[in-house]
């Protein structure tokens, strides 16, 4: 059984997840594995929408650091997210999951434009909706996009799939003694700069009371386990909910 608090969720994936074991690009086997987990979650009764980053292809901040104009670099990163969204749509529809991609930058030849009410209707009809091209504006990350779309879609939680199994007080890849948190408050995350998501994304989730569930999506089957309350994760929520 999925957590009864959750009827509708937004799943945020970093673009790097889609690389699999590679160093760049999109790994079809990884897309298929993630798609199967999304299908399992959907068949448990959840309504699901997704945001996928573009870091496996092009990252705006990295491009700006190399000399690109920041706004132009961010637009390039947004286009990378459209490629990832189409890859995930292909993987999902190959296993029978009806999926729609909506882009904040209109490109009618390949996907729908982002329209909130249309996205809601898709989800009510059991379709998975993948939001692409960020917010359509430079200087905003896909973390912020995920928080914004989760609020717009009235999601019960934002699930962030990463390469670590939660939020730590230090980078666990560099500090073996780093402590993992089971639960955290939004204000603690912001005050301690714990790098769960961008500060603007965390604040947006706090203001709309949307829990953030951070888990390791690279661990096969972990999304299903976390949704059942069995997997390892960190939940960021209002302090009063776990005090």
Number of C-alpha atoms within 10 A of each C-alpha: 11 17 11 9 8 15 16 21 21 28 21 25 23 22 25 21 25 30 20 17 10 12 10 15 19 21 15 16 13 19 21 19 17 23 21 18 19 23 21 15 21 17 12 15 14 22 23 23 29 24 30 30 31 31 23 22 21 22 21 26 18 15 17 15 11 11 9 14 13 18 16 14 22 27 21 19 27 30 20 24 29 28 20 27 28 19 17 25 21 18 22 23 15 12 12 10 20 17 21 21 23 26 26 18 20 14 12 10 6 13 17 19 18 20 11 13 11 14 24 17 11 18 20 13 11 17 19 27 24 26 29 32 30 30 21 18 14 17 13 18 23 27 24 21 23 30 29 19 21 27 20 14 19 16 22 19 25 27 25 27 24 19 16 18 21 24 26 19 16 15 16 16 9 8 11 9 12 14 14 17 15 15 20 19 19 24 16 13 20 17 10 9 13 16 15 21 21 18 18 17 21 25 18 19 25 19 12 17 16 22 20 27 24 26 24 21 23 19 13 13 17 20 27 20 17 21 19 15 13 12 16 19 27 22 23 30 23 20 13 7 10 11 8
